[in-house]
């Protein structure tokens, strides 16, 4: 597989900061030989924070951060001074990033909005100094607390592309060509399988300055849900698309079967994907006459909206934009 600047999954070891210790101390100066307790509290350990950044599209910048270790909090000092909190570490991530604990598989955080900050691994709490344990019956407490440890473990950051419309189809169905026609994106286009091995995103300019985001996703092959081809690496990105646009070429040998295979792979991976809004676009339809188009239409499922398009001749491209916009708008009302 060719090298790419698109990285959608990384594995890192994370440890938030240890809380600083509270101290045991009694006030002493030239006028006070036996003063009361004045031991300060320890500072909080540094957090590890995830921050959403809409200008990022990949986790590449975190690939070489194998160990993310936040600073420990400082211990307290005399005169009731609290120790300094450990510096937080802020990891900027693309929107659609999910943080997972490697051992348990539990999802710990999900970043969906620009500027959103989530405390992923909180730092350990600082310990209390002996001032806090003074009572009427214990005027000189000898006790203070150590700081609490932070959290640590191997974690996985996983990116699931956020887009309004996801293009789904077999390799060479014409997804990259359609994206290049409908948006300003310039995906790699060639006549062999898996030209697209990473998601390409583009903004579709609609009427009156409106726009929506479309993603050209790597092609499905039969068995993708079991990990064949690009497998799960591709299918995870489909989960975040509001609409799935199935692209089936006009020269397909069996249009109904091709749709059913695509749908089955999605359901095998995640049954919830079957509840998304589907639209079928028959690509390369410039080679069809009216009779052939009607034959293909009879093969398509009646409950799924469909449209015949051609990226080469721009046939029905604006009509496709209208259909996608209307469907997206209907979902939000």
C-alpha positions as CSV (number, residue, x, y, z in Angstrom):
1,X,0.0,0.0,0.0
2,X,1.3,3.4,-0.9
3,X,2.5,5.8,1.8
4,X,0.0,8.4,2.8
5,X,-0.2,11.5,5.0
6,X,-3.7,10.3,6.1
7,X,-3.5,8.5,9.4
8,X,-6.8,7.5,10.9
9,X,-5.6,5.4,13.9
10,X,-2.8,5.7,16.4
11,X,-1.7,3.9,19.5
12,X,-0.1,5.9,22.3
13,X,0.8,5.4,26.0
14,X,-0.7,8.1,28.2
15,X,-0.1,9.1,31.8
16,X,-1.6,12.1,33.5
17,X,0.3,13.8,36.2
18,X,0.7,12.6,39.8
19,X,-0.8,15.0,42.4
20,X,1.8,16.8,44.5
21,X,2.1,15.8,48.2
22,X,0.7,18.0,51.0
23,X,3.4,18.7,53.6
24,X,3.6,18.6,57.4
25,X,5.0,21.9,58.6
26,X,4.7,24.2,61.7
27,X,5.2,27.9,61.6
28,X,8.6,28.9,63.0
29,X,10.2,32.3,63.0
30,X,12.2,34.5,65.4
31,X,9.1,35.5,67.3
32,X,7.4,32.1,67.3
33,X,9.1,29.0,68.5
34,X,6.1,26.7,68.4
35,X,3.6,28.0,65.9
36,X,0.6,26.1,64.6
37,X,0.5,23.9,61.5
38,X,1.0,25.8,58.1
39,X,1.7,22.9,55.7
40,X,0.3,23.7,52.2
41,X,-1.6,21.4,49.9
42,X,0.0,19.7,46.9
43,X,-0.8,20.8,43.3
44,X,-3.0,18.9,40.9
45,X,-1.3,16.7,38.4
46,X,-1.5,17.7,34.7
47,X,-4.5,16.6,32.7
48,X,-4.3,15.1,29.2
49,X,-6.9,17.0,27.2
50,X,-8.4,16.4,23.7
51,X,-9.3,19.5,21.7
52,X,-11.2,19.5,18.4
53,X,-9.7,21.3,15.5
54,X,-11.7,21.6,12.3
55,X,-8.6,22.4,10.3
56,X,-7.1,18.9,10.9
57,X,-8.1,15.9,8.7
58,X,-5.7,13.3,10.0
59,X,-3.9,12.0,13.1
60,X,-0.5,12.2,11.3
61,X,0.8,14.9,13.6
62,X,0.4,12.5,16.6
63,X,2.0,9.5,15.0
64,X,5.4,10.0,16.7
65,X,4.0,10.8,20.1
66,X,4.4,7.3,21.5
67,X,4.4,8.5,25.1
68,X,2.3,11.3,26.3
69,X,3.3,12.1,29.9
70,X,1.7,15.0,31.8
71,X,3.7,16.9,34.4
72,X,3.3,16.1,38.1
73,X,1.9,18.6,40.5
74,X,4.3,20.3,42.9
75,X,4.3,19.6,46.6
76,X,2.9,22.1,49.0
77,X,5.2,24.4,51.1
78,X,5.1,26.2,54.3
79,X,3.0,29.3,55.1
80,X,0.0,27.4,53.7
81,X,1.2,27.7,50.1
82,X,-0.4,25.3,47.6
83,X,2.0,23.7,45.2
84,X,1.8,24.5,41.5
85,X,-0.5,22.4,39.3
86,X,1.2,20.3,36.7
87,X,1.1,21.6,33.2
88,X,-1.7,20.1,31.1
89,X,-1.1,18.4,27.7
90,X,-3.5,19.4,25.0
91,X,-3.7,17.1,22.0
92,X,-5.4,18.7,19.0
93,X,-7.4,16.2,17.0
94,X,-9.7,16.3,13.9
95,X,-13.4,16.4,14.4
96,X,-14.8,12.8,14.6
97,X,-11.9,11.5,16.7
98,X,-12.8,8.7,19.3
99,X,-10.5,7.8,22.2
100,X,-10.6,4.2,23.3
101,X,-8.9,2.3,26.1
102,X,-6.9,-0.5,24.4
103,X,-7.2,-3.1,27.2
104,X,-11.0,-2.7,27.9
105,X,-12.1,-1.5,24.5
106,X,-14.2,1.1,26.2
107,X,-14.8,4.4,24.4
108,X,-13.6,7.2,26.7
109,X,-14.1,10.3,24.7
110,X,-15.5,11.6,21.4
111,X,-14.6,15.0,19.9
112,X,-17.3,16.4,17.5
113,X,-17.0,20.2,17.7
114,X,-14.3,22.7,16.8
115,X,-12.7,24.1,20.0
116,X,-14.3,21.5,22.2
117,X,-12.0,20.4,25.0
118,X,-12.5,17.1,26.8
119,X,-10.4,16.1,29.9
120,X,-9.4,12.7,28.7
121,X,-7.1,11.6,31.5
122,X,-7.5,13.8,34.6
123,X,-4.5,14.5,36.7
124,X,-4.2,13.1,40.2
125,X,-5.5,15.3,43.0
126,X,-3.0,17.0,45.3
127,X,-2.6,15.9,48.9
128,X,-3.8,18.0,51.8
129,X,-1.2,19.6,54.1
130,X,-1.4,19.2,57.8
131,X,-3.2,22.5,58.2
132,X,-6.4,20.7,57.1
133,X,-6.2,18.3,60.0
134,X,-6.1,20.8,62.8
135,X,-9.0,20.3,65.3
136,X,-9.7,21.7,68.8
137,X,-8.4,18.5,70.3
138,X,-5.4,18.2,67.9
139,X,-3.7,21.5,67.6
140,X,-0.5,20.1,66.1
141,X,-1.4,17.4,63.6
142,X,1.5,15.3,62.4
143,X,-0.5,14.0,59.4
144,X,-0.5,15.2,55.7
145,X,-1.6,13.4,52.5
146,X,0.4,12.2,49.6
147,X,-0.9,13.2,46.2
148,X,-3.0,10.8,44.2
149,X,-1.6,9.1,41.1
150,X,-2.8,10.1,37.6
151,X,-4.3,7.6,35.2
152,X,-2.2,5.7,32.7
153,X,-2.5,3.1,30.0
154,X,-2.2,2.3,26.3
155,X,-4.9,4.2,24.4
156,X,-6.1,4.3,20.8
157,X,-7.2,7.4,18.9
158,X,-9.4,6.5,16.0
159,X,-10.7,9.0,13.4
160,X,-14.1,8.5,11.8
161,X,-14.6,11.0,9.0
162,X,-17.4,13.5,9.6
163,X,-19.2,14.3,6.3
164,X,-22.8,14.9,5.3
165,X,-22.7,12.5,2.4
166,X,-20.6,9.4,2.0
167,X,-19.9,7.9,-1.4
168,X,-20.2,4.1,-1.2
169,X,-19.5,1.7,-4.0
170,X,-17.2,-1.0,-5.5
171,X,-13.7,0.1,-6.7
172,X,-13.9,2.0,-10.0
173,X,-17.6,2.9,-9.6
174,X,-16.7,6.5,-10.4
175,X,-16.7,7.9,-6.8
176,X,-13.5,10.0,-7.2
177,X,-14.7,11.3,-10.6
178,X,-18.0,12.4,-9.1
179,X,-16.4,14.1,-6.1
180,X,-14.0,16.0,-8.5
181,X,-17.0,17.2,-10.5
182,X,-19.2,18.2,-7.6
183,X,-16.5,19.8,-5.4
184,X,-13.2,21.5,-5.6
185,X,-11.4,18.4,-4.4
186,X,-8.8,16.8,-6.6
187,X,-8.7,13.1,-5.7
188,X,-6.5,10.6,-7.5
189,X,-8.4,9.0,-10.4
190,X,-7.2,6.0,-12.4
191,X,-8.7,2.8,-13.9
192,X,-7.6,0.2,-11.3
193,X,-9.0,-1.0,-8.0
194,X,-8.4,0.9,-4.8
195,X,-7.2,4.2,-6.5
196,X,-8.7,5.7,-3.3
197,X,-7.1,4.2,-0.2
198,X,-8.0,7.0,2.1
199,X,-11.1,9.2,2.4
200,X,-11.2,12.4,0.3
201,X,-13.3,15.2,1.5
202,X,-14.8,18.0,-0.6
203,X,-17.3,20.8,0.0
204,X,-20.2,20.8,-2.5
205,X,-21.3,24.4,-3.3
206,X,-25.1,24.5,-3.5
207,X,-27.5,27.4,-4.2
208,X,-27.4,30.8,-2.4
209,X,-24.0,30.2,-0.9
210,X,-25.1,27.0,0.9
211,X,-22.8,24.0,1.0
212,X,-22.4,20.5,2.4
213,X,-19.6,18.1,2.9
214,X,-19.1,15.0,0.7
215,X,-16.6,12.2,1.3
216,X,-15.2,9.8,-1.3
217,X,-14.5,6.7,0.7
218,X,-12.3,3.7,-0.4
219,X,-14.3,1.1,-2.4
220,X,-16.0,-1.9,-0.7
221,X,-15.3,-5.4,-1.9
222,X,-17.3,-8.4,-0.9
223,X,-16.0,-9.5,2.5
224,X,-15.0,-6.0,3.7
225,X,-16.8,-6.6,7.0
226,X,-14.4,-9.5,7.7
227,X,-11.5,-7.2,7.0
228,X,-10.8,-8.1,3.3
229,X,-9.4,-5.4,1.1
230,X,-9.3,-2.2,3.2
231,X,-12.0,-3.7,5.4
232,X,-12.6,-2.1,8.8
233,X,-10.3,0.8,8.0
234,X,-12.8,1.9,5.4
235,X,-16.1,0.9,7.0
236,X,-15.5,2.9,10.2
237,X,-15.7,6.1,8.2
238,X,-19.2,5.3,7.0
239,X,-20.6,5.4,10.5
240,X,-20.5,9.2,10.6
241,X,-22.1,10.1,7.3
242,X,-25.7,11.4,7.4
243,X,-26.5,10.1,3.9
244,X,-25.0,7.2,2.1
245,X,-24.9,7.7,-1.7
246,X,-24.5,4.3,-3.4
247,X,-22.8,4.7,-6.7
248,X,-23.5,1.8,-9.1
249,X,-22.1,2.0,-12.6
250,X,-24.5,1.6,-15.6
251,X,-22.3,-1.1,-17.0
252,X,-22.6,-3.3,-13.9
253,X,-23.6,-6.9,-14.7
254,X,-26.3,-7.0,-12.0
255,X,-27.3,-3.7,-10.4
256,X,-29.6,-5.2,-7.8
257,X,-27.0,-7.7,-6.6
258,X,-24.3,-5.0,-6.4
259,X,-26.5,-2.9,-4.2
260,X,-27.4,-5.9,-2.0
261,X,-23.7,-6.8,-1.6
262,X,-22.8,-3.2,-0.6
263,X,-25.7,-3.1,1.9
264,X,-24.9,-6.5,3.3
265,X,-21.3,-5.5,4.0
266,X,-22.5,-2.4,5.9
267,X,-25.0,-4.4,7.9
268,X,-22.4,-7.1,8.7
269,X,-20.0,-4.4,10.1
270,X,-22.7,-2.4,12.0
271,X,-26.4,-3.2,11.8
272,X,-27.2,0.4,12.7
273,X,-25.9,1.5,9.3
274,X,-29.0,-0.1,7.7
275,X,-31.1,2.7,9.3
276,X,-29.3,5.5,7.5
277,X,-30.8,7.4,4.6
278,X,-29.8,5.8,1.2
279,X,-29.7,7.2,-2.3
280,X,-28.7,5.3,-5.4
281,X,-26.9,7.1,-8.2
282,X,-26.4,5.1,-11.4
283,X,-23.1,6.5,-12.8
284,X,-21.8,6.4,-16.4
285,X,-25.4,6.7,-17.6
286,X,-24.4,8.7,-20.6
287,X,-23.9,5.3,-22.3
288,X,-27.6,4.4,-21.7
289,X,-30.6,5.0,-23.9
290,X,-34.1,5.3,-22.5
291,X,-34.9,1.6,-22.9
292,X,-31.8,0.4,-21.0
293,X,-32.4,3.0,-18.3
294,X,-35.9,1.7,-17.7
295,X,-34.5,-1.9,-17.5
296,X,-32.0,-0.8,-14.8
297,X,-34.7,1.1,-13.0
298,X,-36.8,-2.1,-12.6
299,X,-33.8,-3.8,-10.9
300,X,-33.4,-1.1,-8.3
301,X,-35.2,-1.3,-4.9
302,X,-38.4,0.7,-5.1
303,X,-38.0,2.1,-1.5
304,X,-34.6,3.8,-2.2
305,X,-34.5,7.1,-4.2
306,X,-32.4,6.8,-7.3
307,X,-31.0,9.1,-10.1
308,X,-29.1,8.5,-13.3
309,X,-26.0,10.6,-13.6
310,X,-22.9,11.1,-15.7
311,X,-19.8,12.8,-14.3
312,X,-18.3,13.1,-17.8
313,X,-21.3,14.9,-19.4
314,X,-22.6,16.5,-16.1
315,X,-25.9,14.8,-16.7
316,X,-28.2,15.3,-13.7
317,X,-25.3,16.6,-11.5
318,X,-27.3,19.6,-10.3
319,X,-30.4,17.4,-9.8
320,X,-28.3,15.1,-7.6
321,X,-27.2,18.1,-5.5
322,X,-30.9,19.1,-5.2
323,X,-31.8,15.6,-4.1
324,X,-29.0,15.4,-1.5
325,X,-29.7,18.9,-0.2
326,X,-33.4,18.1,0.2
327,X,-32.7,14.8,2.0
328,X,-30.2,16.4,4.3
329,X,-32.7,19.2,5.1
330,X,-35.5,16.8,5.7
331,X,-33.4,15.0,8.3
332,X,-32.8,18.1,10.3
333,X,-36.4,19.3,10.4
